[in-house]
Amino acid sequence: MKRQMSWALLAGGIAFATAAAMAAPATAATTSSQTSRGTTPLRAGATPADPLTATVLTRPSPVLGTDKRRHVVYEFELGNVTGSRVRLERLQVAATSPPGVLATYRGHQIVPLLLVDGADRPTRTLKPGQAAFVFLDLTFPRTGNIPTHLEHRLVLTVGAGSAAKRQTMRGIAVTLASRAPIRIGRPLRGGNLIAFNGCCAKSDHARAVLFIGGRLVIAQRFAIDFVRFRGQATFAGDPSRNESYFIFGAPVLAVGPGRVIATRADVPENTPPTPPPFTTFTALLGNYVVEALGHHRFALYAHLHTGSVRVHPGERVHRGQVLALVGNTGNSTEPHLHFHVTSGPSPLASDGVPYVFRSFRYDARLVGLDTGNPTIVPADPPRTRKRQLPLDNDIIAFPPR
């Protein structure tokens, strides 16, 4: 692999060793069976004879993406409470009012939706006592009504061989939240910004399930890793120097008026492309700022430059105020800004909620990173987007002033 290129290097560094690693230690440690955690499974409409328990993690809110569709992103955990293996054959999502089928997944279409605890490869089979997470991203047109009540129907094969039998499980209910995404300003200035690990359910951020404080949460559900590129690289010169990366040292801006509630500024910079060993959940953030935006919305700005944080807990800030500089601290392999919004003050133990930027320019999208044949595809008009969320690998620009 050539060090100067590359989308491949970039994907290997940011997409997996940064965002995924933020979640990986917690996911591996916490996605054990439900019974061992003592969680209360949601059984709306289910019966004690069901082979799986189901726990819904959030009440989703629709958010408009750059694809001009509204995304409803949510998850539920399944736990095998039988003494036999259970294989998912079909998953159907339906609206209850007005009634109608919204999506159906069959056979191997289910595999990309699942993260099975302890599995060494993608699968749709749960062993006895095993748990799995189902990650869904339903999309709807920009205008029109979205059903507020969803139900899920699972067709399962329980057991193996001659003892196997088909069983249908109903009643996993999801109710949408009525609150609209918070509208925020830019966290950075300028263009050539890639929204790595962005929305929606397939990204590493969206699958970063943590078990903290007795409950399952995904704080990073709508998180973005912002990097800056030129040509086909995020750096020029020596890739082992943070100063070689185009985004290193860029001012990080408050996305709205609010109050700073937590900061850290003393974590040393990493040497690209090596992240530090895992120690604690909080250490994953490196240097950071948490800002209370009001109305139970909190913004996290993470992996900041050592010693660059300019604000203190309790301080009031205004939109566009410089909070710190982009760095490479915490669980990070190259300089970038990790940004997300949660419903609570804890940046990792709260529920991740959607947000939209007031305005940005949508230039292109980077596709094919997972195939090793990356291509930049120009964005559909209009280029100026308002009140939208950049999606995974979108290339965008915020106003420079």
Phi and psi in degrees as a GROMACS rama.xvg file:
@    title "Ramachandran Plot"
@    xaxis  label "Phi"
@    yaxis  label "Psi"
@TYPE xy
-77.7793  130.607  LYS-2
-69.7692  -25.648  ARG-3
-81.0887  -16.2359  GLN-4
-89.9788  109.825  MET-5
171.458  145.906  SER-6
-61.7423  -34.6686  TRP-7
-63.9018  -45.0721  ALA-8
-63.316  -41.0606  LEU-9
-62.9747  -45.6721  LEU-10
-63.1723  -42.7566  ALA-11
-65.3701  -31.8758  GLY-12
-83.4042  -61.837  GLY-13
-77.4306  -50.9724  ILE-14
-64.7367  -32.7125  ALA-15
-114.534  -42.5093  PHE-16
-81.9803  -13.9984  ALA-17
-101.375  -72.1906  THR-18
-66.4723  -45.9158  ALA-19
-64.693  -39.2041  ALA-20
-68.0484  -27.9441  ALA-21
-56.8461  -35.7175  MET-22
-98.8599  -25.794  ALA-23
-57.6745  -46.8147  ALA-24
-59.7802  -40.6645  PRO-25
-69.2072  -42.4467  ALA-26
-61.3017  -46.7308  THR-27
-62.9104  -34.0409  ALA-28
-84.4099  -20.4032  ALA-29
-118.612  -7.54152  THR-30
-91.9454  48.548  THR-31
-83.9307  -179.617  SER-32
-65.1524  154.857  SER-33
-62.1132  -38.5742  GLN-34
-63.6938  -35.0847  THR-35
-71.286  -23.9356  SER-36
-88.5412  -22.0828  ARG-37
75.4164  21.636  GLY-38
-74.1279  160.618  THR-39
-98.6529  109.26  THR-40
-72.5806  145.711  PRO-41
-81.2655  125.419  LEU-42
-125.338  33.9062  ARG-43
-59.074  111.268  ALA-44
84.0285  -5.82364  GLY-45
-85.5523  171.721  ALA-46
-126.706  159.693  THR-47
-59.0295  -18.6135  PRO-48
-81.2015  -8.15234  ALA-49
-62.5335  137.006  ASP-50
-74.9571  -15.7457  PRO-51
-123.808  142.42  LEU-52
-90.9337  160.536  THR-53
-139.516  131.891  ALA-54
-126.926  118.089  THR-55
-85.0726  134.607  VAL-56
-91.1925  -22.369  LEU-57
-157.121  165.306  THR-58
-103.954  107.151  ARG-59
-74.6288  153.522  PRO-60
-121.268  132.361  SER-61
-63.3422  143.995  PRO-62
-137.283  137.51  VAL-63
-83.9554  123.746  LEU-64
-99.7125  176.636  GLY-65
-69.6776  -12.2265  THR-66
-81.4542  5.97183  ASP-67
66.0843  25.8629  LYS-68
-125.549  153.113  ARG-69
-92.1458  129.749  ARG-70
-104.529  131.55  HIS-71
-113.21  107.787  VAL-72
-112.119  125.158  VAL-73
-159.657  174.747  TYR-74
-146.692  159.74  GLU-75
-145.848  151.073  PHE-76
-98.6823  139.355  GLU-77
-114.056  139.694  LEU-78
-128.174  127.537  GLY-79
-81.0358  111.617  ASN-80
-103.743  13.4024  VAL-81
-99.0731  174.97  THR-82
-95.1908  11.0073  GLY-83
-126.076  166.337  SER-84
-75.2263  151.307  ARG-85
-128.241  124.683  VAL-86
-111.895  133.206  ARG-87
-82.2512  122.221  LEU-88
-100.901  -34.6836  GLU-89
-152.445  141.114  ARG-90
-128.331  123.169  LEU-91
-122.51  132.153  GLN-92
-109.637  128.882  VAL-93
-134.638  149.977  ALA-94
-87.3512  145.419  ALA-95
-95.2545  -25.2583  THR-96
-152.665  109.196  SER-97
-71.5442  150.675  PRO-98
-68.2038  144.688  PRO-99
169.36  147.673  GLY-100
-79.8707  128.637  VAL-101
-98.2464  -34.2227  LEU-102
-159.982  146.459  ALA-103
-135.913  131.088  THR-104
-121.598  132.706  TYR-105
-125.625  142.991  ARG-106
51.6349  -123.127  GLY-107
-70.8638  -11.3992  HIS-108
-65.5732  -20.6804  GLN-109
-77.8715  -29.5006  ILE-110
-55.547  -46.8554  VAL-111
-65.4427  -16.3944  PRO-112
-83.7139  -13.9042  LEU-113
-106.055  145.64  LEU-114
-126.267  106.58  LEU-115
-96.3695  123.638  VAL-116
-61.4459  127.077  ASP-117
80.936  -1.00896  GLY-118
-77.4261  137.847  ALA-119
-89.7869  -0.163542  ASP-120
-158.348  160.808  ARG-121
-58.2906  137.346  PRO-122
-157.04  162.413  THR-123
-118.866  18.7216  ARG-124
-112.824  131.671  THR-125
-107.725  127.262  LEU-126
-77.3992  166.227  LYS-127
-54.2151  130.148  PRO-128
79.5796  -1.97975  GLY-129
-86.4166  150.263  GLN-130
-116.341  158.052  ALA-131
-148.936  154.45  ALA-132
-111.305  138.12  PHE-133
-107.29  123.246  VAL-134
-111.397  122.008  PHE-135
-123.701  143.938  LEU-136
-135.543  94.7487  ASP-137
-88.4727  137.009  LEU-138
-118.245  146.634  THR-139
-135.198  156.758  PHE-140
-58.3288  162.482  PRO-141
-62.1779  -34.2587  ARG-142
-119.481  163.039  THR-143
105.404  170.861  GLY-144
-80.6046  145.879  ASN-145
-114.094  130.726  ILE-146
-57.4243  139.08  PRO-147
-95.1659  -13.1417  THR-148
-127.288  124.467  HIS-149
-119.659  145.854  LEU-150
-130.077  154.827  GLU-151
-125.425  137.713  HIS-152
-120.232  124.069  ARG-153
-111.356  129.371  LEU-154
-103.119  124.129  VAL-155
-123.55  152.305  LEU-156
-109.326  117.85  THR-157
-105.448  124.214  VAL-158
90.9357  -178.83  GLY-159
-138.358  158.056  ALA-160
65.1984  -143.052  GLY-161
-68.4465  -18.4081  SER-162
-88.1068  -4.2558  ALA-163
-68.8354  144.048  ALA-164
-143.09  150.659  LYS-165
-84.8168  142.066  ARG-166
-145.337  140.693  GLN-167
-108.385  133.615  THR-168
-119.542  128.593  MET-169
-123.843  169.783  ARG-170
97.718  7.65083  GLY-171
-78.3698  102.754  ILE-172
-100.676  137.902  ALA-173
-128.665  126.331  VAL-174
-110.203  126.742  THR-175
-73.6037  147.812  LEU-176
-80.6386  149.027  ALA-177
-88.3837  -10.421  SER-178
-76.291  134.996  ARG-179
-78.7315  154.276  ALA-180
-60.0281  145.451  PRO-181
-68.8534  139.838  ILE-182
-94.3301  127.077  ARG-183
-132.077  164.879  ILE-184
-88.4813  -170.521  GLY-185
-77.9065  141.45  ARG-186
-91.679  -12.9113  PRO-187
-140.978  165.605  LEU-188
-108.63  154.099  ARG-189
87.6954  -175.83  GLY-190
-115.003  -163.761  GLY-191
56.1449  37.736  ASN-192
-100.44  130.928  LEU-193
-105.332  130.939  ILE-194
-89.6015  79.677  ALA-195
-73.6977  147.792  PHE-196
56.3917  35.191  ASN-197
-84.3028  -173.175  GLY-198
-56.2337  133.562  CYS-199
-138.51  -123.529  CYS-200
-64.9029  -12.7675  ALA-201
-88.2651  -12.2638  LYS-202
-75.7426  158.799  SER-203
-63.5804  -36.7283  ASP-204
-60.0041  -46.9137  HIS-205
-66.0832  -17.7644  ALA-206
-105.257  13.7157  ARG-207
-84.5034  74.4368  ALA-208
-80.2815  128.176  VAL-209
-119.99  146.51  LEU-210
-111.134  100.047  PHE-211
-133.903  135.424  ILE-212
64.1088  28.2105  GLY-213
83.8097  10.588  GLY-214
-146.692  160.405  ARG-215
-86.9928  133.415  LEU-216
-140.262  153.685  VAL-217
-127.85  90.6632  ILE-218
-68.9995  -29.0584  ALA-219
-95.2881  19.7344  GLN-220
-52.4643  -38.5764  ARG-221
-119.148  25.7539  PHE-222
-70.992  155.759  ALA-223
-133.091  138.095  ILE-224
-100.735  110.717  ASP-225
-90.3131  124.743  PHE-226
-127.109  159.958  VAL-227
-117.217  137.99  ARG-228
-128.272  160.703  PHE-229
-141.748  133.414  ARG-230
67.2952  -116.089  GLY-231
-128.978  34.1917  GLN-232
-146.399  159.369  ALA-233
-100.363  5.54581  THR-234
-149.209  166.347  PHE-235
-138.175  131.539  ALA-236
97.6413  -141.684  GLY-237
-75.5863  112.974  ASP-238
-71.0141  -8.05277  PRO-239
-90.5679  1.89963  SER-240
-109.514  126.722  ARG-241
-58.3587  -33.946  ASN-242
-65.3657  -14.4022  GLU-243
-77.478  -14.0694  SER-244
-90.6449  133.987  TYR-245
-62.2898  -28.2253  PHE-246
-91.1577  -11.8426  ILE-247
-61.6353  130.15  PHE-248
83.3508  1.2918  GLY-249
-67.7467  143.137  ALA-250
-65.5852  135.663  PRO-251
-100.755  125.954  VAL-252
-108.481  145.633  LEU-253
-66.2006  130.002  ALA-254
-80.9043  -7.89436  VAL-255
-170.421  168.741  GLY-256
-67.9905  142.707  PRO-257
-179.091  -164.626  GLY-258
-127.604  131.632  ARG-259
-73.3728  129.013  VAL-260
-115.396  -15.3229  ILE-261
-160.268  144.244  ALA-262
-147.45  161.137  THR-263
-149.937  141.463  ARG-264
-139.143  1.72749  ALA-265
-105.428  7.7178  ASP-266
-77.7171  129.04  VAL-267
-70.7485  156.862  PRO-268
-69.2025  146.356  GLU-269
-82.6866  160.572  ASN-270
-98.6527  115.403  THR-271
-59.8102  144.138  PRO-272
-104.836  40.8126  PRO-273
-108.353  119.731  THR-274
-82.8421  159.296  PRO-275
-74.7154  163.449  PRO-276
-67.9977  153.181  PRO-277
-68.0359  133.346  PHE-278
-122.982  -65.4638  THR-279
-134.99  164.46  THR-280
-59.9583  -45.1082  PHE-281
-62.9702  -34.7725  THR-282
-64.1523  -21.7848  ALA-283
-60.9926  -28.7198  LEU-284
-76.5005  -19.4636  LEU-285
66.3677  -142.527  GLY-286
-79.3235  141.399  ASN-287
-154.845  166.533  TYR-288
-133.14  133.73  VAL-289
-112.919  125.936  VAL-290
-117.474  129.437  GLU-291
-82.8826  116.846  ALA-292
-91.0071  -9.24555  LEU-293
99.9153  156.364  GLY-294
55.6003  41.6629  HIS-295
62.7869  40.776  HIS-296
-128.802  132.798  ARG-297
-134.134  132.426  PHE-298
-104.158  136.068  ALA-299
-110.789  130.701  LEU-300
-118.953  113.771  TYR-301
-125.444  164.988  ALA-302
68.4957  37.0474  HIS-303
-77.3354  158.729  LEU-304
-63.667  136.811  HIS-305
-56.0859  127.552  THR-306
74.8472  7.14731  GLY-307
-95.8477  -8.67912  SER-308
-66.6629  125.765  VAL-309
-106.049  2.98352  ARG-310
-123.984  167.763  VAL-311
-134.825  152.68  HIS-312
-54.1205  136.094  PRO-313
94.1479  -14.7802  GLY-314
-78.1255  136.746  GLU-315
-84.2611  138.138  ARG-316
-128.092  158.377  VAL-317
-111.139  160.3  HIS-318
-61.0147  132.802  ARG-319
89.5638  -5.7757  GLY-320
-69.3284  139.373  GLN-321
-73.8531  121.378  VAL-322
-94.3012  -37.4645  LEU-323
-171.405  -168.529  ALA-324
-121.963  151.281  LEU-325
-64.6638  135.812  VAL-326
-136.257  -158.521  GLY-327
-143.843  62.329  ASN-328
-118.679  161.432  THR-329
75.6237  -149.364  GLY-330
-84.2983  76.1919  ASN-331
-142.151  142.404  SER-332
-107.439  -13.7824  THR-333
-156.587  158.712  GLU-334
-57.3229  134.385  PRO-335
-170.717  165.957  HIS-336
-106.243  121.945  LEU-337
-94.1568  127.242  HIS-338
-134.654  135.478  PHE-339
-157.087  168.532  HIS-340
-123.751  138.011  VAL-341
-127.079  169.587  THR-342
-91.7709  -3.04223  SER-343
-138.297  168.686  GLY-344
-73.9682  -20.2506  PRO-345
-79.2771  121.65  SER-346
-68.2378  -17.5632  PRO-347
-118.921  -21.0555  LEU-348
-102.019  16.3778  ALA-349
-115.301  167.94  SER-350
-81.9835  129.575  ASP-351
-74.3547  132.263  GLY-352
-124.614  155.549  VAL-353
-75.2773  159.213  PRO-354
-149.795  161.716  TYR-355
-132.839  146.207  VAL-356
-86.562  141.434  PHE-357
-59.1196  -40.814  ARG-358
-162.976  140.333  SER-359
-161.372  165.346  PHE-360
-100.636  127.841  ARG-361
-98.5539  108.345  TYR-362
-94.0321  -43.7484  ASP-363
-168.668  179.63  ALA-364
-136.677  138.544  ARG-365
-91.3627  117.523  LEU-366
-119.779  158.376  VAL-367
85.032  9.76758  GLY-368
-59.8763  -37.0187  LEU-369
-74.2535  -15.8759  ASP-370
-98.5788  -7.93987  THR-371
81.1822  8.29078  GLY-372
-127.761  67.1785  ASN-373
-69.7405  142.435  PRO-374
-140.845  142.92  THR-375
-95.2726  121.404  ILE-376
-108.527  121.427  VAL-377
-58.0825  147.394  PRO-378
-75.6188  150.96  ALA-379
-70.665  147.336  ASP-380
-69.3613  157.93  PRO-381
-80.678  153.35  PRO-382
-74.3543  -36.1138  ARG-383
-78.9495  121.467  THR-384
-116.694  138.568  ARG-385
-126.212  138.03  LYS-386
54.2423  48.5045  ARG-387
-129.896  162.427  GLN-388
-107.511  123.808  LEU-389
-60.7766  139.454  PRO-390
-95.8453  175.016  LEU-391
-54.2363  126.017  ASP-392
69.0207  17.1274  ASN-393
-67.6998  146.543  ASP-394
-108.578  118.889  ILE-395
-133.516  172.058  ILE-396
-139.923  134.849  ALA-397
-98.3968  155.481  PHE-398
-54.8903  137.937  PRO-399
-74.2923  -18.3379  PRO-400
